[in-house]
Amino acid sequence: MYEILKHTHSGLRWVALILILWAIFNSITAKEFTKREKLVNLFSMVSLHTQLILGLILYFISDKVKFFDGWMKEPTGIYRFYGMEHLAGMVIAIALITVGYVKSKKGTTPAEIYKPIKLFYIIGLILILASIPWPFRANLGGAWF
């Protein structure tokens, strides 16, 4: 079960990233706000919330999250990353993107709608990219899928 959840969480990351990038691209280039843009903004937020649920399940069953005396000083840093950095970065990013989505719903013109999407989705995307355990980050055990 753990492996299925881990691969689902890892694979769904690409869907979430593509949707966030699409929403940001729309907010920069679109002249009017259509139903398609509204759905892209919504689905990007929903995909992140789905990721959060899967991640929280993994958080409680993973062997990479251990709290013991000295876990912050562990030489590889894997327990600190998964136990604190990954979780905190992702929760903050999801909260920012959710705030951006909610604020965009209050706008009446396309400029008022897209301004919070640009701001909050870009900051959230930066946090997400910094918090992902990419394969090229030493000793974190991340994979492309």
C-alpha positions as a Markdown table, in Angstrom:
| # | Residue | x | y | z |
|---|---|---|---|---|
| 1 | Met | 0.0 | 0.0 | 0.0 |
| 2 | Tyr | 2.8 | 2.4 | 0.9 |
| 3 | Glu | 4.5 | 2.0 | -2.5 |
| 4 | Ile | 1.2 | 2.7 | -4.4 |
| 5 | Leu | 0.6 | 5.8 | -2.4 |
| 6 | Lys | 4.2 | 7.0 | -2.8 |
| 7 | His | 4.1 | 6.6 | -6.6 |
| 8 | Thr | 0.7 | 8.2 | -6.8 |
| 9 | His | 1.9 | 11.1 | -4.8 |
| 10 | Ser | 5.1 | 11.4 | -6.8 |
| 11 | Gly | 3.3 | 11.1 | -10.2 |
| 12 | Leu | 0.5 | 13.5 | -9.3 |
| 13 | Arg | 3.1 | 16.1 | -8.6 |
| 14 | Trp | 3.5 | 16.5 | -12.4 |
| 15 | Val | -0.2 | 17.1 | -12.9 |
| 16 | Ala | -0.2 | 19.7 | -10.1 |
| 17 | Leu | 2.8 | 21.5 | -11.5 |
| 18 | Ile | 1.4 | 21.6 | -15.0 |
| 19 | Leu | -1.9 | 23.0 | -13.8 |
| 20 | Ile | -0.2 | 25.6 | -11.7 |
| 21 | Leu | 2.0 | 26.7 | -14.6 |
| 22 | Trp | -1.0 | 26.8 | -16.9 |
| 23 | Ala | -2.9 | 29.0 | -14.4 |
| 24 | Ile | 0.1 | 31.3 | -14.1 |
| 25 | Phe | 0.4 | 31.4 | -17.9 |
| 26 | Asn | -3.3 | 32.3 | -18.2 |
| 27 | Ser | -3.0 | 35.0 | -15.6 |
| 28 | Ile | -0.2 | 36.6 | -17.5 |
| 29 | Thr | -1.5 | 36.3 | -21.1 |
| 30 | Ala | -5.3 | 36.1 | -21.0 |
| 31 | Lys | -7.2 | 39.2 | -21.8 |
| 32 | Glu | -10.6 | 38.0 | -20.5 |
| 33 | Phe | -11.7 | 35.6 | -17.8 |
| 34 | Thr | -13.5 | 32.6 | -19.3 |
| 35 | Lys | -14.9 | 29.4 | -17.8 |
| 36 | Arg | -11.8 | 27.5 | -19.0 |
| 37 | Glu | -9.4 | 29.8 | -17.0 |
| 38 | Lys | -11.7 | 29.4 | -14.0 |
| 39 | Leu | -11.5 | 25.6 | -14.2 |
| 40 | Val | -7.8 | 25.6 | -14.6 |
| 41 | Asn | -7.4 | 27.7 | -11.5 |
| 42 | Leu | -9.8 | 25.5 | -9.6 |
| 43 | Phe | -8.3 | 22.2 | -10.7 |
| 44 | Ser | -4.8 | 23.4 | -9.9 |
| 45 | Met | -5.9 | 24.1 | -6.4 |
| 46 | Val | -7.8 | 20.8 | -6.1 |
| 47 | Ser | -4.8 | 18.8 | -7.3 |
| 48 | Leu | -2.7 | 20.4 | -4.6 |
| 49 | His | -5.3 | 19.6 | -2.0 |
| 50 | Thr | -5.3 | 16.0 | -3.2 |
| 51 | Gln | -1.5 | 16.0 | -3.0 |
| 52 | Leu | -1.8 | 17.3 | 0.6 |
| 53 | Ile | -4.1 | 14.4 | 1.6 |
| 54 | Leu | -1.9 | 11.8 | 0.0 |
| 55 | Gly | 1.2 | 13.4 | 1.6 |
| 56 | Leu | -0.3 | 13.5 | 5.1 |
| 57 | Ile | -1.2 | 9.8 | 4.8 |
| 58 | Leu | 2.4 | 9.1 | 3.7 |
| 59 | Tyr | 3.7 | 11.3 | 6.5 |
| 60 | Phe | 2.2 | 9.0 | 9.1 |
| 61 | Ile | 3.2 | 5.7 | 7.5 |
| 62 | Ser | 6.6 | 6.5 | 6.0 |
| 63 | Asp | 9.9 | 5.3 | 7.4 |
| 64 | Lys | 11.5 | 8.5 | 6.2 |
| 65 | Val | 9.7 | 10.5 | 8.9 |
| 66 | Lys | 11.1 | 9.6 | 12.3 |
| 67 | Phe | 11.3 | 11.7 | 15.4 |
| 68 | Phe | 14.0 | 10.7 | 17.8 |
| 69 | Asp | 16.6 | 12.3 | 19.9 |
| 70 | Gly | 19.0 | 14.0 | 17.5 |
| 71 | Trp | 16.8 | 13.7 | 14.4 |
| 72 | Met | 17.6 | 17.3 | 13.4 |
| 73 | Lys | 21.4 | 16.5 | 13.5 |
| 74 | Glu | 21.2 | 13.3 | 11.6 |
| 75 | Pro | 24.1 | 13.4 | 9.0 |
| 76 | Thr | 22.1 | 12.8 | 5.8 |
| 77 | Gly | 19.4 | 15.3 | 6.7 |
| 78 | Ile | 16.7 | 13.0 | 5.3 |
| 79 | Tyr | 14.6 | 12.9 | 8.5 |
| 80 | Arg | 14.7 | 16.7 | 8.9 |
| 81 | Phe | 13.8 | 17.2 | 5.3 |
| 82 | Tyr | 10.7 | 14.9 | 5.3 |
| 83 | Gly | 9.8 | 15.5 | 8.9 |
| 84 | Met | 9.8 | 19.3 | 8.7 |
| 85 | Glu | 11.0 | 21.0 | 5.5 |
| 86 | His | 9.0 | 19.2 | 2.9 |
| 87 | Leu | 5.8 | 19.3 | 5.0 |
| 88 | Ala | 6.1 | 22.9 | 6.1 |
| 89 | Gly | 7.0 | 24.1 | 2.6 |
| 90 | Met | 4.1 | 22.3 | 0.9 |
| 91 | Val | 1.5 | 23.3 | 3.5 |
| 92 | Ile | 2.5 | 27.0 | 3.2 |
| 93 | Ala | 2.5 | 26.8 | -0.6 |
| 94 | Ile | -0.9 | 25.2 | -0.7 |
| 95 | Ala | -2.3 | 27.7 | 1.7 |
| 96 | Leu | -0.9 | 30.6 | -0.4 |
| 97 | Ile | -2.4 | 29.1 | -3.6 |
| 98 | Thr | -5.7 | 28.6 | -1.8 |
| 99 | Val | -5.7 | 32.3 | -0.7 |
| 100 | Gly | -4.9 | 33.4 | -4.2 |
| 101 | Tyr | -7.8 | 31.4 | -5.6 |
| 102 | Val | -10.2 | 32.8 | -3.0 |
| 103 | Lys | -9.0 | 36.4 | -3.6 |
| 104 | Ser | -9.4 | 36.0 | -7.3 |
| 105 | Lys | -13.0 | 35.0 | -6.9 |
| 106 | Lys | -13.7 | 38.4 | -5.4 |
| 107 | Gly | -12.5 | 40.3 | -8.5 |
| 108 | Thr | -14.9 | 41.8 | -11.0 |
| 109 | Thr | -12.5 | 42.7 | -13.9 |
| 110 | Pro | -10.0 | 40.3 | -15.5 |
| 111 | Ala | -7.1 | 42.4 | -14.0 |
| 112 | Glu | -8.6 | 42.1 | -10.5 |
| 113 | Ile | -9.1 | 38.4 | -11.0 |
| 114 | Tyr | -5.7 | 37.6 | -12.3 |
| 115 | Lys | -3.6 | 39.7 | -10.0 |
| 116 | Pro | -3.9 | 37.4 | -6.9 |
| 117 | Ile | -3.4 | 34.4 | -9.2 |
| 118 | Lys | -0.1 | 35.8 | -10.5 |
| 119 | Leu | 1.1 | 36.8 | -7.0 |
| 120 | Phe | 0.1 | 33.8 | -4.9 |
| 121 | Tyr | 0.5 | 31.0 | -7.5 |
| 122 | Ile | 4.0 | 32.2 | -8.4 |
| 123 | Ile | 5.1 | 32.4 | -4.7 |
| 124 | Gly | 3.4 | 29.0 | -4.1 |
| 125 | Leu | 5.1 | 27.5 | -7.1 |
| 126 | Ile | 8.5 | 28.6 | -5.9 |
| 127 | Leu | 7.9 | 27.1 | -2.5 |
| 128 | Ile | 6.7 | 23.8 | -4.1 |
| 129 | Leu | 9.8 | 23.6 | -6.3 |
| 130 | Ala | 12.1 | 24.2 | -3.4 |
| 131 | Ser | 10.3 | 21.6 | -1.2 |
| 132 | Ile | 10.2 | 18.7 | -3.7 |
| 133 | Pro | 12.7 | 15.9 | -3.1 |
| 134 | Trp | 14.2 | 16.0 | -6.5 |
| 135 | Pro | 16.5 | 13.1 | -7.6 |
| 136 | Phe | 19.4 | 15.5 | -7.9 |
| 137 | Arg | 19.2 | 16.6 | -4.3 |
| 138 | Ala | 21.7 | 14.5 | -2.4 |
| 139 | Asn | 20.5 | 11.7 | -0.1 |
| 140 | Leu | 16.8 | 12.5 | -0.2 |
| 141 | Gly | 15.7 | 9.5 | -2.1 |
| 142 | Gly | 13.5 | 11.4 | -4.5 |
| 143 | Ala | 12.6 | 10.0 | -7.9 |
| 144 | Trp | 11.2 | 11.5 | -11.1 |
| 145 | Phe | 8.0 | 9.4 | -10.7 |
